Structures are given as C-alpha cells and as structure tokens.
C-alpha cells in the first residue's frame, strides 16, 4: 500500500512553515516499530524447517542453503589439498578385527589422529565409515568406569561391560565386524589431538588482546572472524580430509562412504554430509533438532544459522539415506518438530524410504546399544553389507589408551600453542587469498553470502511521508519506509526542490543518519552546502536513519558497541551465527530505500547513492548488491574491515576480509563508483 503524499498538494493547502531541524518521522522519544529491536536469537531458539513443495523448488533452495553453509564454514573456496602424508602403523590383531594407529596431515603441519578398524578377513573392497566422536572427554580412549557401565546395562542401554564402558569404540568394532573399514578420528583438543588446546577449542571464554592484530592473529579474534576462520571450519576440513584418506585405502570402495557420530560428532556428521558429495549414507545421532543447535564453540560459526538451522542442514543430504536418533535431550520433540518436515522433503524428492528416525527418548543423551543397532541395520541396508541380523553386537575386550594412542618416542606429538595457531591461520589466509584475488566470481558469490543477499526480500515496501517544513528552495517531508516482508522500519527524510524536480533522487548516507544532512546535525535547521548544491540542480535528496541511528536511539548518540546474546563466552559466533551483523542490517535498510524509490508510484527515474564521512563502507556494500544505481560516490576514509579490533564494533563484519575487503566491494560493483579518497568530490556535488 502506497501512502506517498505529493508535496505540491500540501503547498496548495498553505500550511505554515515549521522551523524544525532534522525533522522527526515519529513523536519525540518514540522508537520505530521494527522487529530488529526485539531480543536477539541464540542457539536455544526455535529453528523450524519448511519442506519444499517440488523438486525444482528444493534444487534452487538447497543450492542457496549449501552455499551459505559452505561460506559460513570457511570452506568457500576450500583450502588447497596438501599431501596427507598418512602414517598407518602398529597393526594389532584383535581376533575378528584389527586396529592400526593413524595420523594424517590435513593442512601443512596440522595433524588429525585416530584409529583404523578393519575386518580381519581377506582383502576386498569394503565400505569406508567415518566415526567422529562428540564431547566425551578423550572419547577415543573413553572409560565410563565399571559402576556407570553397570547402570547402563541395568536400564537396557547396553548388554555387556566393555561396550558400556566405551560405546564410541563399540560402534567402530561393530561396524568392522559387519565388513567395514572404519576410521575413528579425534575432535580437536581431545585424545591425541592437542595442537590447539581443549580450552581454546571447546571452552574459549574471553578475547585474547595479544592475539588481535592486523597481520598475526588467533582464533575468535575479529581478524579470524573476518576471514571466517573457526574451529568448526578446521574440524569440518578434518572430516573432508578424513574421506580423502579413507578413499586411498586399498580395501575401501570409494563409492561406499558412510558417516556417523553422536552429539558434537553428530554436528560433524551432518556438516560433512551436507558439504561433501562423496558421503553416501549418513547417521547423525542425538543432535539434529529444531531446538538447541549446539552449545560448543566448535559447533558454531559466524553466519552459520542466521537463516536456517540443523534440520535444514540435515535435509541437504536428501535424497540419500539419512538416519537420525533422539534421546531425552534437545532432540526429544523431533517426532513432531523436524522429522515430519524431513520426511515430507524425501517424499517430494521421491525417496520416502531413505529417511529414518530412531526415537528412544527414555534414554539420556547417548550413542547406546539400541541406537547402534538401528545404525547397523541402516548401514547394512544402504551399504549392501549383506547380513541377515546386523543388529547383533558381540562382546569384545575394550581397548585402552595405552593400546590406541598414536604418539610415542618414535612418533612424538607435534608442537602446538599460540605460535602454531597464528602460523596456521596465516597459512590459510595466504592460501585463500591466492584463490580469490584472480577469481572475481568466487569473491562475488562470497560477498553475496556475507551480506545476506536475498533477491526477493524487498518486494513489499510501503511508505508514508508528511510535510515537515518549507524553505525558499526546498520542501522537507519526513516519515517511515516500512519493509512489510521483513517487518523493518526506516525513518526517512525527503528534500524536494521547490520549483522543478528532475525525477532524480540522491540517497545521502551519513554517520549521523538523516540529521547529518544539516550543518550541525540535529541542532541546526541549515542544510550543508553540498546538499543545497544538489537540490539547486533539481535533484531530490533522501536522508535515512539506518538501524541504530537517529530515531532508533533514545539519546541520539551513535552507538559504540553492538548488542550480544546472553552468553558470557566472548565468541562472535554465539551472536552473529544467529543474527545479521549491524553492518548488514544497515546495508539492508539502504536496499529497502532503493526499492521504495524504484517503485513506479514514487516517480523517480534515476537513483544516486552518496556515502561520505564515515558512511562510505555502507554505500560500497549497497552498491555491490544493487543493480540500478546511476551515480555512486564513496568516501572510504581509509576504512578497512581487517582493521576492526573488536567483535562488538558497529562495523564488524564476519567474512569481509576473506573476500577482498572494501576494495573488492568497490571493484566488483555493477556501477563503478566515484571514490572521493582518490578524486575529491565530483563537480555535481561541489557546485
């Protein structure tokens, strides 16, 4: 609905001139009715998934979700696949299966450790199974103890002592006995993997000032986030390289790769299953739900769940065989919330038989015997293992840490610590820069995901403007631009030339919002000379209060830090993994304003965009995303995203430095901007 009131009509009414500086769209002290002022979303929110209505719809939508997931995971583009330099040694005969110690180099100097389980039978091509574990301390060496194991047997969760003491080991042995080659590998900071410590990987709490710098930085720093470098990235890359390793084994059929893990291992399972097409069967246990999305720093990354949640990520595996399990935890409502939508997705794609839910909410968080039996049947069926009763799990003797540990005096544990962390991230930065610098297509697609591009977002916009003031040369009209689609509202000021409007509008951005059009902000009613110059040419000028500018603020003072969710741990992913950054919200306001002016009802034929004095980076991003801007003027003032030293800075933007920083935004835009830093103001603004 359009509520634009032509200023000429108001002039005929002979309204009295109002000497009001920086006119207000709302009553003094009233805030816009904007959904973004509500509490932020966090990992404990509700993450529903809407199933597709057709194969065509899902093909388009899943491609977008997968791309955004790959970007958030820091894997667009992927790092260079350096040599694995795999070491497989100390084969031990355990009767009907064997074990071997393994470490591989997933990145130069960065090692993944684990145990290889194989059937003790003749050499033949077998399925290769990845078994990532979750947040059980030293899970590959885990020992619950005899007392706890007996309790598990008593409640029907297990049926023998050794399996109950380490159920994560039990599933590897069970799969090997079914004829699979199984690679159980360590989470970072667990078991044999300590180059980056458990505290940094899973318990990170506070920013480290010494690890924040433009050239040498550590994980969780603004610079690492600006390059989308995270623990989730490193662990997902480890899983991808684990597939590389397993496929090189002479006894593995490269076309029969499966993955299964529980809890944090479930997160690793659905991540690699969504991003690596080589996975043919997947079973993430006790993780996928519409509720809690993963509480550990290793399960979160900036940008990751802004638009979708874990159920959508699991759905990316469709129509390939996907098995899920529940327990008395955040997954307990999956039968009514999440799984029906997954089932519908598989039905739409024509493979309803390829998705399964093992629902056992009488047990707490687990990968116990009933869940393993369900997994054995699922893998037996979809990997053609050929067993009549695959669910029968025979007893075994638990393998101890002394037997399984990879490192010893002949193969000492590689060094780690903060110096190694900095060196690793520096390598990744240089490696990715080489891939992006000469590939504008990759940089463009990366930026689109970072900025949350949605081509259908701005289609339902309405506005209402009322006369605020009449001057000799122009008329001030003020009101709200409302994006009904996203439930966002923008206080806006339009200045129209009094005599003859040339149908051109300049959107003039300023660090102070619409009051920045005036000489002394809101304290003066006198427009700046540059603004008057543009009006004198017959061009209209639009000033807007971007989100958390001007009328969004009760005191009117520019904010210095952004809001965060109620999480004491100082990792950006807990807030910006679930909410757009303030920078993105502001850019989207600019796009909404452009969309409003583009409306035929407004009457403008040309739209210009100006970003000066602290607003150039917003203008650069909006120009990159826009298609129909005529003239664009940008003053960067030397701004670069890589220089931001706080994850709560208003202009902090995860992913920005990875894809070429502000220089790329400027160079990749369809409309080549006038850069004030190099050329000074263009003549049409100066005079």
PyMOL commands that set and color helices and strands:
alter all, ss='L'
color gray80, all
select helices_A, chain A and resi 7-12+35-37+55-72+139-141+146-154+161-165+167-177+198-202+209-211+222-226+231-248+264-275+297-299+310-315+339-348+352-354+369-382+401-404+418-437+440-450+513-517+521-523+529-536+550-552+573-576+582-598+616-625+641-643+661-668+676-679+683-686
alter helices_A, ss='H'
color red, helices_A
select strands_A, chain A and resi 87-93+97-107+110-119+126-130+181-185+252-262+279-285+321-325+355-358+461-470+474-483+488-497+504-509+540-544+606-611+631-634+674-675
alter strands_A, ss='S'
color yellow, strands_A
deselect
rebuild
show_as cartoon
